[in-house]
Structures are given as C-alpha cells and as structure tokens.
Amino acid sequence: MKIYISADIEGISGVATIQQLVNNSEYQRFRKLMTEEVNAAIRGAHNGGANEVVVADGHGNMSNIIIEDLDPRARLVSGNNRVMCQLEGLDETFDGIIFIGHHGRESASQAVISHTLAGICVKEIMINNKVVGETEMNALVAGSLKIPAIFISGDDQYVSEVKETLPDVESVVVKYARDRLAAELIHPQVVHEEIEKRVACSLKKANEIKPITMEGPITFEIEFKGPQQANMTTTLPTVQKISSTRIKFTCDDMITAYKHMWGCVIIAMAATNGVLGSANA
C-alpha cells in the first residue's frame, strides 16, 4: 500500500501564532514539532499496512521538515519550485492521501492562522461555484487520480470545515481554536499517539472511502486581496477578470486547472508590490 502525506504547519499541535512560524528560534521549535507530527503519521501508515510513504512538505517555501529527524521509511519532497505545489509527485500509484497539520480556509471561521494557499494575495478560491480550502482542493486533485483522502489533522474548526466536504475521512483534532491567533493546545505526545492510532485505522478502511471528484470542465474563480494581483494574472490569455479583484478560468480537467490556479497565484504574489519592483535597470 502506497500513501502520500501532504504536510503543513499551521495545523500542527502547539502552533498558535504567526510569530512562531517566521525564521527565528521559535520557528526551529515548530519545524521540529511538524517533523514529529509527520513521523506519527508515518508510523501509523506502516502500522496500517503501508509499505511505501512519500511526504510532501507544503508550508511556506516547502522546506521545513527536518530530513535527518524524519522516519527513514519515508521519502521527502522538499523545495519550492514545484509544478504541482503541495501535491508534487502524486500520481495514480498511490492508494490514499493524508493531510497533516493543515488549516482552515481564508475568512471561513476562527480556525488558527486560516488562509488559502497564499495569505498575501488569495482571499477566496471557488471550484465550479464551491468555495474550497487547500485540503478540499487537494483532495479533488487526488480524487481525479482515483485516490481517496483518508485522514486529516488540525484544529477543531478546520476539521469541522473539511468534514462538510469529506464526511468519511478519519480525523484528529490537535487543538481548539480560540481566535485566528490563539488556541487551546493539546500536548504533542497525546496528539502523536492519537494520530498514529487513527492513521492506522484510516488505512484499514481506505477501500471503503470513495475519492471526491468533479466532472469537467473545471472553472476556478479566485478573489485576490488587491486589484494589482488580479490584473496581472490576465497576462495569461485564458484568464478573465470579472471584477477588480476577481478572476476566472476554465480547463478541461482538474489537474490542468490546478496547475493553472497555481500559476495565477505565483503571478499574483509577484504582483503584490510590483513584478519588476526589485529588478535591476
């Protein structure tokens, strides 16, 4: 059995503020916590019957997990130039996808450090008129490859949010949101034990969970936080601007649409302060 783990950091046990995730001494602590929480999932996957596990680091520059501390039975996708973003390397050979440390979508709730993919520019993403967060969007891409989403972990608001779309997914609540920048925390040791146990259970019922899918064509709408971000994505001729901050585009299938979305987000991030703002004359 081959399992893909998509890992983020905002939904890791212990994380409550943005300051913990910037490059300082605090960040080094939370990199370690992220790695340990992923290790709990790796142990659970092997306990549940996996013989191959691939982990994709999906936070920030996507190189947070400490490779020398990672369970050696897993391989790690690290680094930030990725055509498939948080899903780099995912293909039809996988039997299930697991989301560790993920977070709620932008503006949806009090979920801890909620945002959608790129907090600097994205306000909302819709796929075929349905508002999605990162987990739901990634689960749809996996579903198009016939891979079911079988497990999630994060704060209580995130888990409730995702279960509206993925009601059968196994889950572990690692903390309780008290504000976007505050949480009631559960000790990591308790969280790790529960993740290990519930991930093993999720593998044993993976065949009973249907992949989530959407029929093509696939239309994305993206609401950006600034008009300059939306405007610059129209350098792609497939993109239509439908308001000063909102764009849409349509592709034949989910994977092509996901790549197109990621391309638009890359452009929008670059456009935030001017795409040539730091270029030499």
WORA-V174032 format. One record per run of one state. SS is the DSSP state (hx for helix, st for strand, lp for the rest). FROM is the first residue (numbers start at 1). TO is the last residue. If there is no record, write none. Layout:
SS/FROM/TO, SS/FROM/TO
This chain:
lp/1/1, st/2/7, lp/8/17, hx/18/21, lp/22/24, hx/25/47, lp/48/51, st/52/57, lp/58/66, hx/67/69, lp/70/73, st/74/77, lp/78/84, hx/85/87, lp/88/95, st/96/100, lp/101/121, st/122/127, lp/128/129, st/130/132, lp/133/133, hx/134/144, lp/145/148, st/149/155, hx/156/163, lp/164/169, st/170/179, lp/180/181, st/182/185, lp/186/187, hx/188/204, lp/205/205, hx/206/208, lp/209/217, st/218/224, lp/225/226, hx/227/233, lp/234/239, st/240/241, lp/242/245, st/246/251, lp/252/253, hx/254/271, lp/272/281
